[in-house]
Amino acid sequence: MEKPVLLVAPSCDKETIEKIINGFERKLGYRPDFDVSADARIIGGFIAIVDGNVYDMSFSSRLNETVRELGDKEGFELSEPFATVGTFLKKRAEVPKQDLPVYEFGEVMGVSDEIVEIKGLSRCRYGELIEFDGGATGLALDLRSGGISAALLDGKISTSALARATGRVANICVGEALLGRVIDPLGRPLDGKGPITADKYRPIEAPAPEIFNRAPVNRPLKTGILSVDSMIPIGRGQRELIIGDRQTGKTSIALSAIINQKAGDVYCVYCAIGQKASTVSSVVHTLERAGALDHTIVVAAFSSDTAALQYIAPYAACAIAEEFMYAGKDVLVVYDDLSKHAVAYRTMSLLLRRPSGREAYPGDVFYLHSRLLERAAQLKPELGGGSLTALPIVETTAGDISAYIPTNIISITDGQIYLETGLFNAGMRPAINVGLSVSRVGRAAQSPAMKAVSGSLRLEVAQYREMAVFAQFGADIDAATAAMLRSGERLMELLKQRPDQLFSLSEQVVLLLAVSCGVFTPYPKNDIVDTRARLLEFVHKNEPAAMQRIEETGALSESDRAAVTACFSKFLTEEGVENGARG
């Protein structure tokens, strides 16, 4: 028979052990001769083994049962005997803690004209998005002690509603998933084509590329408009302003530039600011009909939207375009138009009670557009060589280009295309005033072939317009001046172009070469447009190889020039034009 065993805690004294043995003597009827030993695993109490029976009266056993139950609940395996509290706590410490978001809430104290006064949110940052009860969204624009003021982007809220700082600035989804879609400045679809699957976001406000990260602007952005590509060339990475009165064809030029990129490598972003929904729908329909919507993203803030939503629209469009630029691609952005953008910002500033300046615009209205347009750039090859070309549009009143907003943007951009109401009413399309239009990049952004044939074109147009004004007074003019007027009339007719009629580089080179060769001189002024179409068709048919080489290389070799010039003679012969008179 095995000797009885008594396990006690190390702190157990002899008196306590004697009491335990006396207790067993009363229970069993005899006094067991225990082999007593101390066990460090026993916190208190004892464990006795007598006659094959185990009497576990230790605190360790009871505590271990509790610990095992907790371990089972939390997924721990505590299978070792006499598991201690330390083992449990160690296991528990190995589980990574979840970072639960901590939100700061404020209370809406008042709402007036889309401006929300909020009490609290002391940690809110400038430009941070604010969420309200009911799903409304705001933009923090005024920070002060004890509260903030936010501009309402969408939705409706009431006094005493809760406001929560989201901890993030306004951003928008970016990437190729947006191509062909119409979205608002918050990235929500407006075209009914379902949700957008883009998984990458960019903040709408971002610093412009550093000066040492930029490369010279020397690659042409072909618009397909003869008068623009020949006299006011636009380079990739340039900022070219389109300015003019209402209904003079500003948007048409921008849309023609977008449509001309449909077969190329340039992505396009069209940003409508403060436009009517019907106008934006017409633009989308035009792009879709021309097959250009697949490479275009339309960002629209309608005139019925809040001023804050119109305010962030161009920055959102620029952020979308920057994603392509930093990926090494070329992108064209049209801001239509920045005069409405300035009005929306003025509205917000006045409602926020900020000091006003000239024409009630705030003092930072120049910075409003400079920080936007400076983001257009041509990046260095080591940074991918991508480019962002900006075509901002500004509407003038009564042709006043010296107004506050036009002069601000003219000083920011690299040139402007000025559309004149008088030319538009006279039937000139596009109604470009060559004297007031300029490209500060100039001929550096033209292909060699265009440089070779467009050198004196701008001067000829300017001289004709000056002489035409002089001849209106009925003054006597000599034969040379009369010949120049006749040539200028035909040149102006040649430069007329419908918005849906775009010319490739080779076609533009052929037409300008034909002008220098006097091909259009024998024809009546009213027949120039039809003659132009017949001439292009004839050259395409008889000199397709030369046309292809000009298009692919961008250069006009002597052999190609000779071949095209000879083709002109054949054309005039077949047309029956001889010695300066049409048969």
Disulfide bonds with the S-S distance in Angstrom:
none
